[in-house]
């Protein structure tokens, strides 16, 4: 057994011990051990991939050995129709970071949870919940998680607010095979250091983007629109920095005058196609879902606001 697997096995036992322990001092010690083990595991992952450059031939040979890129359907019919390679696959491609913006109350978290719930029917997902209390989140999830498989596949983390901790948890979960991560929201992520605010904002977006590419995963990050942009109707993310440059897709949920919601895509590196549509309230009947995404499009339940 490798050192990485030994630490992984030990962490499973530590988590179990924490759940059984009643002494607060012992719980603190166990949590410290858990955190240190995770740091060591992350160092081991980094050490196995120290070479940072490669020739075009090495790149070509690596890509040949890999399986075709898998796309994950969001379960929102109108969205998946627009997220297409033009052939057989719809949905979000591995190695992408998507930023979802909108004003407070537009329904960003609702939309995100619906997408995650749909994907949890056939794949594990990790939701970094930094905005909602556990009782409220449980009420939300009870609307969408209808099977035991979904309940087991929907992993929640409400503690890793520091950027370094967040990245550590994502990379370790990616090592375990999780491909879809969502963060609610960027405004709650903490960055250590004395940099200016715009530098911290840029660090968040650039670090998450690199993490998505490096681990071939999908990261969806909730953001907000600035108050000034709300007045002018301009669609940009709150704060300065290189957020728009770093993201592979930029989505915005906009509230129309009649109260309906529109999803607008203003950037799309994946398919180079921009789109917008009204988020509908109807849902289609549930269909049969595959355990593992295939090269054929996966038919999943339409999830809307």
C-alpha angles and dihedrals in degrees: 000000000000123000089249092054091046091055091045091053091046091051090055089057093044092053089050091049091051091053090052099042121097100179108096094208092053090047090055091050092049092049090051090052091049092051094046091049090053091051090051091049090052091050090051091052091051093047092056092057105042098135107095102179133057140173123254087251091054090048091050092049092048092051091049090057093050125088116249112279112270123223123210117217114224095213091238103116099207091047096049091049089059094043097070138132088214093249125057108329133077130181138041120339124226115259096042137125117204123191118205115200135181144128123284110285095020092119102254095142091044091052092047094050091050091052092048092047092053093048090047087068089075108010141032116260132188121217119196101205110195098149110049132061116240095252092052092045091050090053090051094048093048088067094058111023103080104156136056089241091058092047091052095043096050105085118190129202118181100164111059099087096142112090094231092050091046093053091046092054092046094050094047091047090048088054087057090055103263109145105177124065130172129188126201101217147004091198091067098050112108123214120197119225140058098273121134117269094255089054091053090049091051091047091055095051096041094047093049091047092052090046092053092051096042094050097034092235137132120247121188115192125191117221138166137241116242119251091243092053090050089059095048098038092238115148111223135124123265113262129026129258126090099309096128091045093051098048122087092205131021116202127179129192108212127190111226124214091258091054096254120130126237125197112214125189111203097171131032120171091167100065102358090233123124120206147163135196142165114265102237127215099217121096128203121229116277115266136196114287129207119235093224125029111252132196088266119082113269115230108222134168116282107246118196141161 
